[in-house]
Amino acid sequence: MIGGGCSDGVVLLHGIARTSRSLNKIETALHRSRFTTLNLNYASRSKPLEVLAADIAPDIARFTARTDGSIHFVGHSMGGLLIRVYLARYRPPRLGRVVMLGTPNGGSEVADILQRFAIYRAFYGPAGLQLSTQQDPALRALPPIDYDLGIVAGVGTIDPISSFLILPRPNDGKVSVERTRLDGMTDHTIVRASHPGLLRHPAAIEQTIAFLRDGRFAPASA
């Protein structure tokens, strides 16, 4: 979906096993802040990240061609990893800023356990295996971060088993705060929201827009 009226554009990438609808609330807030958006669907469960990056490249190229200003990126969970892979190969000439919400940059211990089961491997596909803490070669080969990157981590949970028995604390029920961090990031902030809740939490949305505008998170919520 495309909308808004600002010269800057924002590409939105959802997490694994989700759709662009999961980012509708953030997209609406971006429109109110006068950003133009491209909220993409992609085959998150059927292909590895490097193939998914090639799949989304033509849509982003067309969006970039009709956008006058900078091209920013916002990704939830695995969507943030896809941004990293995409930018390493198809970086737009007017790259702006990047925000990741609950992205497992260091993998997730939950994925470590679940990938042992055939039902997980069948449902989440090749990209699901790339979420392990045993870093996938495609992610390990990525260049250092050389763009403005803000990371929002959650510290709420709707899954007490994962939160208290599997993941290091603090965490959002799927990813620990520590594993959201990435060398070279510009700023990092924590919001009291679960992993899926980051998509709807007012503070997470406000911080996303603050970083896209100013290159830093608002101190009141840090």
QUIWO-V479528 format. One record per pair of residues at least 12 apart in sequence whose ideal C-beta (glycine too) atoms are under 8 Angstrom apart, sorted by the first residue. I is the first residue (numbers start at 1). GAP is how many residues later the second one is. D is the distance in whole Angstrom. If there is no record, write none. Layout:
BEGIN
i->I gap->GAP d->D
i->I gap->GAP d->D
END
This chain:
BEGIN
i->1 gap->19 d->7
i->1 gap->26 d->7
i->1 gap->36 d->7
i->1 gap->37 d->8
i->1 gap->38 d->5
i->2 gap->34 d->6
i->2 gap->35 d->6
i->2 gap->36 d->6
i->2 gap->61 d->7
i->3 gap->24 d->8
i->3 gap->28 d->5
i->3 gap->33 d->7
i->3 gap->34 d->6
i->4 gap->26 d->7
i->4 gap->27 d->5
i->4 gap->30 d->6
i->4 gap->31 d->5
i->4 gap->32 d->4
i->4 gap->33 d->6
i->5 gap->29 d->5
i->5 gap->31 d->7
i->6 gap->27 d->7
i->6 gap->28 d->4
i->6 gap->29 d->5
i->6 gap->30 d->6
i->6 gap->63 d->7
i->7 gap->29 d->8
i->7 gap->60 d->7
i->7 gap->61 d->4
i->7 gap->62 d->3
i->8 gap->27 d->6
i->8 gap->28 d->7
i->8 gap->59 d->7
i->8 gap->61 d->4
i->8 gap->62 d->5
i->8 gap->63 d->8
i->8 gap->64 d->6
i->8 gap->88 d->6
i->8 gap->204 d->8
i->9 gap->26 d->7
i->9 gap->27 d->5
i->9 gap->28 d->7
i->9 gap->29 d->7
i->9 gap->54 d->6
i->9 gap->55 d->7
i->9 gap->58 d->4
i->9 gap->60 d->7
i->9 gap->61 d->7
i->9 gap->62 d->5
i->9 gap->63 d->7
i->10 gap->20 d->5
i->10 gap->25 d->5
i->10 gap->26 d->7
i->10 gap->27 d->5
i->10 gap->28 d->7
i->10 gap->61 d->8
i->10 gap->62 d->5
i->10 gap->63 d->7
i->10 gap->64 d->6
i->10 gap->202 d->7
i->11 gap->26 d->8
i->11 gap->27 d->5
i->11 gap->29 d->7
i->11 gap->49 d->6
i->11 gap->52 d->7
i->11 gap->60 d->7
i->11 gap->61 d->7
i->11 gap->62 d->5
i->11 gap->63 d->7
i->11 gap->72 d->8
i->12 gap->14 d->7
i->12 gap->15 d->6
i->12 gap->18 d->8
i->12 gap->25 d->6
i->12 gap->26 d->7
i->12 gap->27 d->4
i->12 gap->28 d->7
i->12 gap->62 d->5
i->12 gap->63 d->8
i->12 gap->67 d->8
i->13 gap->27 d->6
i->13 gap->29 d->7
i->13 gap->43 d->7
i->13 gap->60 d->7
i->13 gap->61 d->7
i->13 gap->62 d->4
i->13 gap->63 d->7
i->13 gap->66 d->3
i->13 gap->67 d->8
i->13 gap->69 d->5
i->13 gap->70 d->6
i->14 gap->26 d->8
i->14 gap->27 d->7
i->14 gap->28 d->8
i->14 gap->30 d->7
i->14 gap->61 d->8
i->14 gap->62 d->6
i->14 gap->63 d->8
i->14 gap->65 d->5
i->15 gap->29 d->7
i->15 gap->60 d->8
i->15 gap->61 d->5
i->15 gap->62 d->3
i->15 gap->63 d->5
i->15 gap->64 d->5
i->15 gap->87 d->8
i->16 gap->28 d->5
i->16 gap->29 d->7
i->16 gap->61 d->7
i->16 gap->62 d->4
i->16 gap->108 d->6
i->16 gap->111 d->6
i->16 gap->112 d->6
i->16 gap->115 d->7
i->17 gap->27 d->6
i->17 gap->28 d->6
i->17 gap->106 d->7
i->17 gap->107 d->7
i->18 gap->26 d->7
i->18 gap->58 d->7
i->18 gap->59 d->8
i->19 gap->22 d->5
i->20 gap->19 d->4
i->20 gap->20 d->6
i->20 gap->21 d->5
i->22 gap->54 d->7
i->22 gap->174 d->8
i->22 gap->177 d->5
i->23 gap->16 d->6
i->23 gap->51 d->8
i->23 gap->53 d->7
i->23 gap->176 d->6
i->24 gap->15 d->7
i->25 gap->174 d->7
i->25 gap->175 d->5
i->25 gap->180 d->7
i->26 gap->48 d->7
i->26 gap->173 d->7
i->26 gap->179 d->5
i->26 gap->182 d->6
i->27 gap->12 d->5
i->29 gap->176 d->5
i->29 gap->179 d->8
i->29 gap->180 d->6
i->30 gap->44 d->8
i->30 gap->179 d->7
i->30 gap->182 d->8
i->33 gap->176 d->5
i->33 gap->180 d->7
i->35 gap->37 d->7
i->35 gap->177 d->7
i->36 gap->31 d->6
i->38 gap->21 d->7
i->38 gap->22 d->7
i->38 gap->25 d->4
i->40 gap->16 d->6
i->40 gap->19 d->6
i->40 gap->20 d->8
i->42 gap->13 d->6
i->42 gap->14 d->5
i->42 gap->40 d->7
i->43 gap->12 d->7
i->44 gap->34 d->7
i->44 gap->81 d->8
i->44 gap->83 d->6
i->45 gap->78 d->7
i->45 gap->79 d->6
i->45 gap->80 d->4
i->45 gap->82 d->7
i->45 gap->83 d->7
i->46 gap->79 d->5
i->46 gap->80 d->8
i->47 gap->78 d->7
i->47 gap->79 d->6
i->47 gap->80 d->7
i->48 gap->78 d->4
i->48 gap->79 d->6
i->48 gap->82 d->6
i->48 gap->90 d->7
i->49 gap->29 d->8
i->49 gap->32 d->6
i->49 gap->33 d->6
i->49 gap->36 d->5
i->49 gap->78 d->6
i->49 gap->81 d->6
i->49 gap->87 d->8
i->49 gap->89 d->6
i->49 gap->90 d->7
i->50 gap->35 d->6
i->50 gap->39 d->8
i->50 gap->88 d->5
i->52 gap->30 d->6
i->52 gap->33 d->8
i->52 gap->75 d->7
i->53 gap->29 d->6
i->53 gap->32 d->5
i->53 gap->33 d->4
i->53 gap->36 d->6
i->53 gap->37 d->7
i->54 gap->35 d->8
i->56 gap->26 d->7
i->56 gap->30 d->6
i->57 gap->29 d->7
i->57 gap->32 d->8
i->57 gap->33 d->5
i->60 gap->26 d->7
i->60 gap->30 d->7
i->60 gap->32 d->7
i->61 gap->29 d->8
i->61 gap->31 d->8
i->64 gap->28 d->5
i->64 gap->29 d->8
i->64 gap->30 d->7
i->69 gap->25 d->7
i->69 gap->27 d->8
i->70 gap->24 d->5
i->70 gap->25 d->7
i->70 gap->26 d->3
i->70 gap->27 d->8
i->71 gap->21 d->5
i->71 gap->23 d->6
i->71 gap->24 d->6
i->71 gap->25 d->6
i->72 gap->24 d->4
i->72 gap->25 d->5
i->72 gap->26 d->7
i->72 gap->27 d->8
i->72 gap->140 d->5
i->73 gap->13 d->8
i->73 gap->14 d->7
i->73 gap->23 d->8
i->73 gap->24 d->8
i->73 gap->25 d->5
i->73 gap->26 d->7
i->74 gap->24 d->8
i->74 gap->25 d->5
i->74 gap->26 d->8
i->74 gap->27 d->7
i->74 gap->134 d->6
i->74 gap->138 d->8
i->75 gap->23 d->8
i->75 gap->24 d->8
i->75 gap->25 d->5
i->75 gap->26 d->7
i->75 gap->28 d->6
i->76 gap->24 d->8
i->76 gap->25 d->5
i->76 gap->26 d->6
i->76 gap->27 d->8
i->76 gap->122 d->7
i->76 gap->123 d->6
i->77 gap->24 d->7
i->77 gap->25 d->5
i->77 gap->26 d->6
i->77 gap->27 d->7
i->77 gap->97 d->7
i->77 gap->98 d->7
i->77 gap->118 d->7
i->78 gap->25 d->7
i->78 gap->26 d->7
i->78 gap->49 d->6
i->78 gap->53 d->6
i->79 gap->21 d->8
i->79 gap->24 d->7
i->80 gap->18 d->8
i->80 gap->20 d->3
i->80 gap->21 d->7
i->80 gap->22 d->8
i->80 gap->23 d->3
i->80 gap->25 d->7
i->80 gap->71 d->8
i->81 gap->22 d->6
i->81 gap->23 d->7
i->81 gap->24 d->7
i->81 gap->49 d->7
i->81 gap->50 d->8
i->81 gap->58 d->7
i->83 gap->15 d->6
i->83 gap->17 d->7
i->84 gap->21 d->8
i->84 gap->55 d->7
i->84 gap->58 d->6
i->84 gap->61 d->8
i->85 gap->53 d->7
i->85 gap->54 d->7
i->85 gap->57 d->7
i->87 gap->60 d->7
i->88 gap->54 d->5
i->88 gap->55 d->6
i->95 gap->52 d->6
i->96 gap->52 d->8
i->96 gap->116 d->7
i->97 gap->50 d->7
i->97 gap->51 d->4
i->97 gap->52 d->7
i->97 gap->53 d->7
i->97 gap->114 d->6
i->97 gap->115 d->5
i->97 gap->118 d->6
i->98 gap->49 d->6
i->98 gap->50 d->7
i->98 gap->51 d->5
i->98 gap->52 d->7
i->99 gap->50 d->8
i->99 gap->51 d->5
i->99 gap->52 d->8
i->99 gap->53 d->7
i->99 gap->108 d->8
i->99 gap->109 d->5
i->99 gap->112 d->5
i->99 gap->113 d->6
i->100 gap->49 d->7
i->100 gap->50 d->7
i->100 gap->51 d->5
i->100 gap->52 d->7
i->100 gap->80 d->7
i->100 gap->82 d->8
i->101 gap->51 d->5
i->101 gap->97 d->5
i->101 gap->98 d->7
i->101 gap->103 d->6
i->101 gap->107 d->7
i->102 gap->50 d->7
i->102 gap->51 d->7
i->102 gap->52 d->5
i->102 gap->70 d->6
i->102 gap->72 d->7
i->102 gap->73 d->5
i->102 gap->78 d->7
i->102 gap->93 d->5
i->102 gap->96 d->5
i->103 gap->48 d->7
i->103 gap->72 d->7
i->103 gap->77 d->6
i->104 gap->27 d->6
i->104 gap->70 d->8
i->104 gap->71 d->5
i->104 gap->75 d->6
i->104 gap->76 d->7
i->105 gap->46 d->8
i->105 gap->74 d->7
i->105 gap->75 d->6
i->105 gap->76 d->7
i->105 gap->77 d->4
i->106 gap->27 d->6
i->106 gap->29 d->8
i->106 gap->72 d->7
i->106 gap->73 d->4
i->106 gap->74 d->8
i->106 gap->75 d->7
i->106 gap->76 d->8
i->107 gap->24 d->6
i->107 gap->25 d->5
i->107 gap->26 d->3
i->107 gap->27 d->7
i->107 gap->28 d->6
i->107 gap->72 d->6
i->108 gap->23 d->6
i->108 gap->24 d->8
i->108 gap->25 d->7
i->108 gap->59 d->8
i->108 gap->66 d->6
i->108 gap->67 d->5
i->108 gap->68 d->8
i->108 gap->71 d->7
i->109 gap->24 d->6
i->109 gap->57 d->5
i->109 gap->58 d->5
i->109 gap->59 d->7
i->109 gap->67 d->7
i->110 gap->52 d->5
i->110 gap->56 d->6
i->110 gap->57 d->7
i->110 gap->64 d->6
i->110 gap->65 d->8
i->111 gap->17 d->7
i->111 gap->18 d->8
i->111 gap->20 d->4
i->111 gap->21 d->5
i->111 gap->22 d->8
i->112 gap->20 d->5
i->112 gap->21 d->6
i->112 gap->22 d->7
i->113 gap->53 d->6
i->115 gap->13 d->7
i->115 gap->14 d->6
i->115 gap->17 d->6
i->133 gap->46 d->7
i->144 gap->39 d->7
i->144 gap->40 d->5
i->145 gap->37 d->6
i->145 gap->38 d->7
i->145 gap->39 d->3
i->145 gap->40 d->6
i->146 gap->38 d->7
i->148 gap->38 d->5
i->148 gap->63 d->8
i->148 gap->67 d->5
i->149 gap->33 d->7
i->149 gap->35 d->7
i->149 gap->36 d->5
i->149 gap->37 d->5
i->149 gap->38 d->8
i->150 gap->35 d->7
i->150 gap->36 d->6
i->150 gap->37 d->5
i->150 gap->38 d->7
i->150 gap->39 d->7
i->150 gap->57 d->8
i->150 gap->58 d->8
i->150 gap->61 d->4
i->150 gap->65 d->8
i->150 gap->66 d->7
i->150 gap->67 d->6
i->151 gap->29 d->5
i->151 gap->30 d->7
i->151 gap->31 d->7
i->151 gap->34 d->5
i->151 gap->36 d->7
i->151 gap->37 d->5
i->151 gap->38 d->8
i->152 gap->37 d->6
i->152 gap->38 d->8
i->152 gap->39 d->6
i->152 gap->46 d->6
i->152 gap->52 d->5
i->152 gap->55 d->6
i->152 gap->56 d->7
i->152 gap->65 d->8
i->153 gap->19 d->7
i->153 gap->22 d->8
i->153 gap->24 d->4
i->153 gap->27 d->4
i->153 gap->28 d->8
i->153 gap->35 d->7
i->153 gap->36 d->7
i->153 gap->37 d->5
i->153 gap->38 d->7
i->154 gap->17 d->8
i->154 gap->18 d->3
i->154 gap->19 d->8
i->154 gap->21 d->8
i->154 gap->36 d->7
i->154 gap->37 d->6
i->154 gap->38 d->7
i->154 gap->39 d->4
i->154 gap->40 d->6
i->154 gap->41 d->6
i->154 gap->43 d->7
i->154 gap->44 d->5
i->154 gap->47 d->8
i->154 gap->50 d->8
i->155 gap->15 d->4
i->155 gap->16 d->7
i->155 gap->17 d->6
i->155 gap->22 d->6
i->155 gap->35 d->6
i->155 gap->36 d->7
i->155 gap->37 d->6
i->155 gap->38 d->8
i->156 gap->16 d->6
i->156 gap->17 d->7
i->156 gap->36 d->5
i->156 gap->37 d->5
i->156 gap->38 d->4
i->156 gap->41 d->6
i->157 gap->14 d->7
i->157 gap->15 d->7
i->157 gap->16 d->4
i->157 gap->37 d->5
i->158 gap->15 d->6
i->158 gap->36 d->5
i->158 gap->38 d->8
i->158 gap->39 d->8
i->159 gap->14 d->4
i->159 gap->15 d->7
i->159 gap->35 d->8
i->162 gap->12 d->7
i->170 gap->20 d->8
i->172 gap->21 d->7
i->172 gap->22 d->5
i->172 gap->23 d->4
i->172 gap->25 d->8
i->172 gap->26 d->7
i->173 gap->21 d->5
i->173 gap->22 d->5
i->174 gap->21 d->4
i->175 gap->20 d->6
i->177 gap->13 d->6
i->186 gap->29 d->7
i->186 gap->30 d->7
i->187 gap->24 d->7
i->187 gap->28 d->8
i->187 gap->29 d->5
i->187 gap->30 d->5
i->188 gap->29 d->8
i->189 gap->18 d->6
i->189 gap->28 d->4
i->189 gap->32 d->6
i->189 gap->33 d->5
i->190 gap->32 d->8
i->191 gap->12 d->5
i->191 gap->13 d->5
i->191 gap->16 d->7
i->191 gap->30 d->7
i->203 gap->18 d->5
i->206 gap->12 d->7
i->206 gap->15 d->7
i->207 gap->14 d->6
END
